[in-house]
Every structure is written in structure tokens, then in C-alpha cells.
Amino acid sequence: MIAIIDYKAGNLTSVKLAFEYLGIEAKITNQPDEILAAKRVVFPGVGSAGAARRNIVAFHLENALKTVVGRGTPFLGICLGTQIIFDFSEEDGGTKGLSLLSGKVKRFAPFAPPNFMDKVPQIGWNAVSIQRKHPVLEGIEDKSEFYFVHSYYAVPTIKEEIIGETEYAGVKFAAIVGKNNLIATQFHPEKSGRIGLKLLENFSGWTP
């Protein structure tokens, strides 16, 4: 079973429906014991970093999340669920992350030409340039387009943990990051049509 982490963020149902479409069992849960028992864990979400952090604490999820990553359970972060796995986010006046990967999360600032026309948040399709091969990207071509909704982007400390990059608002940023059994996407695979479903299908069969 795939555990989809419920920390009262948006978009959880869309992720569950995407897995169900693929015939893959998934359950939305905020119970640490169910998360620890899961064969795979997905940490998605739409919302703010501050609210996400508060709910992670309220539901006592931090230790469970760190345990499943530490012991090698396949782990997928999506959008806000990607940003919160880093050390720190600029959002909400500064928010402490889970430090599953080293780095920080910054806000787009398209204030100078030629980027001042770029709207924040970025909403829509954008191409991802694959920087290194990964089993979860098997069968997905370089420069494939995925669906993004975000105002903030991750800046990993370790460049080798960047798997895919995208450009927006004058910034080349990490669109896919990963280390060992953890992979995370700034875009929404569950909203990215056939190519996004392929990524989720690959994740469901991935054995790090």
C-alpha cells in the first residue's frame, strides 16, 4: 500500500485518484503507524509552508517521515511536499523544514527586465531538463512538460541531488531532486496527464 501523507494540505485526493486510475492501492492518512507500515510513501500538497509545518507537528508526523526515509522506504515528494523536505523556506516569514535534503526554498522575484512580466505564482506547463538518469523517469523524454503551481523553488546545497531543472522568472531551478530512496518533484505529476501518470507508475514499481 502507498501512504499519501495527510497534513491538511490541498490536492491529496487528486494524487489518490491518479494512483487508483493506474490500479495502484493508495490511502490518505495522518496516522504514524500506517505511514511506517506502508511500502511506499507520497508526501504531496498545495498550500503554505508555515501551515504545513504546524500540521506536521500537530499530527506527530515528523519522526515517522524521517524514519521511513532513513530506512529506505521509497518516498516521493510533490510540490509543497518537496519544499518542506529541505532545511528552510522563506515562506511565511521563514519556516523550518524537515532537513531530509540539505538546502533552502526561495521565492521567485521577477522584478527586472526581461523577467518582470513573469507572473508569480508560476501556473501552467513547463519543460523539465533531465540532468541525470533515474528509474522513476524511465520512459520519460528529456524536456517533457509537466504542470507547475508554485511561488517558491528549492535550492539544494548538493548539486548532485538535482535530477531535473526548469527555468522560470529568470531562474534555473531544481524541478526534480533526489537522494537514495527519496525523489521529489516541484511539479504535479498527478495533474500532468499521460507523462505524469508514467512517473507515478514508475514510482510504484521502484525498488531503490
Secondary structure as GFF3:
##gff-version 3
##sequence-region A 1 208
A	DSSP	beta_strand	2	5	.	.	.	ID=ss1
A	DSSP	alpha_helix	12	21	.	.	.	ID=ss2
A	DSSP	beta_strand	26	29	.	.	.	ID=ss3
A	DSSP	alpha_helix	32	37	.	.	.	ID=ss4
A	DSSP	beta_strand	40	43	.	.	.	ID=ss5
A	DSSP	alpha_helix	49	58	.	.	.	ID=ss6
A	DSSP	alpha_helix	62	70	.	.	.	ID=ss7
A	DSSP	beta_strand	75	78	.	.	.	ID=ss8
A	DSSP	alpha_helix	80	83	.	.	.	ID=ss9
A	DSSP	beta_strand	88	89	.	.	.	ID=ss10
A	DSSP	three_ten_helix	91	93	.	.	.	ID=ss11
A	DSSP	beta_strand	95	96	.	.	.	ID=ss12
A	DSSP	beta_strand	103	107	.	.	.	ID=ss13
A	DSSP	beta_strand	122	127	.	.	.	ID=ss14
A	DSSP	beta_strand	129	130	.	.	.	ID=ss15
A	DSSP	three_ten_helix	135	137	.	.	.	ID=ss16
A	DSSP	beta_strand	145	150	.	.	.	ID=ss17
A	DSSP	beta_strand	152	156	.	.	.	ID=ss18
A	DSSP	three_ten_helix	159	161	.	.	.	ID=ss19
A	DSSP	beta_strand	162	168	.	.	.	ID=ss20
A	DSSP	beta_strand	171	179	.	.	.	ID=ss21
A	DSSP	beta_strand	182	185	.	.	.	ID=ss22
A	DSSP	three_ten_helix	189	191	.	.	.	ID=ss23
A	DSSP	alpha_helix	193	204	.	.	.	ID=ss24
###
